[in-house]
Amino acid sequence: MKMNEELEQLLKNLKLRRILDIYDEQLRAAEKEDVSYSEFLTRLMRAQWHARQGTRSRMAHPKCQARNAGRWIRFLSRASLASIANRSAPSPNSTS
């Protein structure tokens, strides 16, 4: 049995990429090994968990932290400039 379109879309929307990648393979293995539904689901969730742990450890790397900090600084700078511009611009309804 293959993954249906609704399940595929849900996995994408929930950002469960690892499960999406391994679902068919794990389903075939579970059918062959006569694994319970609970064990099948546990395997999928464990694989997703491991994938997320890998992402977190990569994000904890100093280069990633520095790169992300730079993004925040640029974002905050733009936001600050925009708010300053909005505050100093005269209101169209004001009479000066």
C-alpha positions as CSV (number, residue, x, y, z in Angstrom):
1,M,0.0,0.0,0.0
2,K,1.3,3.4,-1.0
3,M,1.0,6.8,0.8
4,N,-2.1,8.6,-0.3
5,E,-2.1,12.3,-1.4
6,E,-3.8,13.5,1.8
7,L,-1.2,12.0,4.1
8,E,1.6,13.3,1.9
9,Q,0.2,16.8,2.0
10,L,-0.3,16.6,5.8
11,L,3.3,15.5,6.3
12,K,4.5,18.4,4.1
13,N,2.4,20.9,6.0
14,L,3.5,19.6,9.3
15,K,7.1,19.7,8.1
16,L,7.7,16.0,8.9
17,R,10.1,15.6,6.0
18,R,11.9,12.6,7.4
19,I,8.7,10.6,7.7
20,L,7.7,11.7,4.2
21,D,11.0,10.4,2.9
22,I,10.9,7.0,4.6
23,Y,7.2,6.2,4.8
24,D,6.9,3.8,1.8
25,E,10.1,2.0,2.7
26,Q,9.1,1.5,6.4
27,L,5.6,0.4,5.4
28,R,7.0,-2.3,3.1
29,A,9.3,-3.5,5.9
30,A,6.6,-3.5,8.5
31,E,4.3,-5.6,6.2
32,K,7.1,-8.0,5.5
33,E,8.1,-8.3,9.2
34,D,4.4,-8.4,10.3
35,V,5.1,-5.5,12.7
36,S,2.3,-4.0,14.7
37,Y,0.9,-0.6,13.9
38,S,2.3,0.8,17.1
39,E,5.8,-0.4,16.2
40,F,5.5,1.0,12.7
41,L,4.5,4.4,14.0
42,T,7.2,4.3,16.6
43,R,9.8,3.7,13.9
44,L,8.5,6.6,11.9
45,M,8.5,9.0,14.9
46,R,12.0,7.9,16.0
47,A,13.4,8.6,12.5
48,Q,11.8,12.1,12.6
49,W,13.1,12.7,16.1
50,H,16.6,11.8,15.0
51,A,16.4,14.0,12.0
52,R,15.3,16.9,14.2
53,Q,18.1,16.3,16.7
54,G,20.6,16.4,13.8
55,T,19.1,19.8,12.7
56,R,19.4,21.2,16.2
57,S,23.0,20.1,16.6
58,R,23.9,21.7,13.3
59,M,22.1,24.9,14.4
60,A,24.0,24.9,17.6
61,H,27.3,25.0,15.7
62,P,29.1,28.4,16.1
63,K,29.0,29.2,12.4
64,C,25.3,28.7,12.2
65,Q,24.7,30.8,15.3
66,A,26.8,33.6,13.8
67,R,25.0,33.4,10.5
68,N,21.6,33.5,12.3
69,A,22.7,36.4,14.5
70,G,23.6,38.4,11.4
71,R,20.1,37.8,10.0
72,W,18.5,39.0,13.2
73,I,20.7,42.1,13.2
74,R,19.7,42.9,9.6
75,F,16.1,42.2,10.3
76,L,16.1,44.4,13.5
77,S,17.9,47.2,11.6
78,R,15.3,47.2,8.9
79,A,12.5,47.1,11.4
80,S,14.1,50.0,13.4
81,L,14.6,52.1,10.3
82,A,11.0,51.5,9.2
83,S,9.6,52.4,12.6
84,I,11.7,55.5,12.8
85,A,10.6,56.5,9.3
86,N,6.9,55.9,10.2
87,R,7.2,57.9,13.4
88,S,8.9,60.9,11.8
89,A,6.6,61.1,8.8
90,P,3.8,63.6,9.2
91,S,0.3,62.3,9.4
92,P,-1.9,63.0,6.4
93,N,-4.6,64.3,8.7
94,S,-2.4,66.7,10.7
95,T,-2.4,70.4,10.1
96,S,1.0,72.0,10.7
